[in-house]
Amino acid sequence: MTGKLVLLRHGQSTWNQDNLFTGWTDVDLTDQGRNEARNAGIALRDAGYEFDIAFTSVLKRAIRTLWIVLDEMDMMWLPVDRNWVLNERHYGSLQGSNKAETVAKYGMQKVQSWRRGYEAEPPPLQADDPRHPRFDRRYSGIGVQNLPATESLATTLARVLPHWRNNIAPRLRNGEDVLVVAHGNSLRALVMELDHLDRDEILKLHIPTGVPLTYDLDANLKALDRRFLGDPEAVRAAQEAVAAQLQQGQQ
């Protein structure tokens, strides 16, 4: 049998709380984010989930979320594959900018295209910008030509999918149950692949922080069932909060 798959966006981060474009900036969880991770672990444990391996990014908000989840499930021993290709989409020079203030500067249509569009890329970081990933030790083994200075959802998809096909999917086909803890846009890339969503459909998908998204898959890794694990009304409210981030401060 094909293994079960659970996707989990990290808990609320400090820059989620402050409504800032985060991207590859390595910020930590808020107290709320830690509670979200704890609740996700409890929900997975109570629903009877067990995993054979976990995959995550190299950003601490995802790693810490995974730690908390595994602690609640009493599975701290679980093998973990950390890989930069599961990082959040790189938001270029927007990283650190307030989303509402960016809307005021550039207009809602432009910022919405950067944030939710499929091919639009925010303005890139300059090569000498200290925020450029080439200055970060964790990426020292990766060729500079492979490190983004900005990304669209399309280019995020292009780096995530080979990891899915070469490393995650074979585990599922082997019958292993897999947990992926990552970020809003790297997970949207996986959902687009799993659910065969087109460009318009993926723009409408909002993945809330700290809510497990569970999949039952057939032998071809086609989704037989997909659902958020939690109270439907609470999940809907969390999705609406994600959708409303650009309007914060605009009232």
Buried (B, 14 or more C-beta within 10 A) or exposed (E): EBBBBBBBBBBBBBBBBBBBBBBBBBBBBBEBBBBBBBBBBEBBBEEEBEBBBBBBBBBBBBBBBBBBBBEBBEBEEBEBBBBBBBBBBBBBBBBBBBBBBBBEEBEEEBBBBBBBBBEBBBEBBEEEBEBBBBEBEBBEEBEEEEBBBBBBBBBBBEBBBEBBEEBBBEBBBEEBBBBBBBBBBBBBBBBBBBBEBEEEEBBEBBBBBBBBBBBEBEEEBEBEEBEBBBEEEEBEEBBEBBEEBBEBEEE
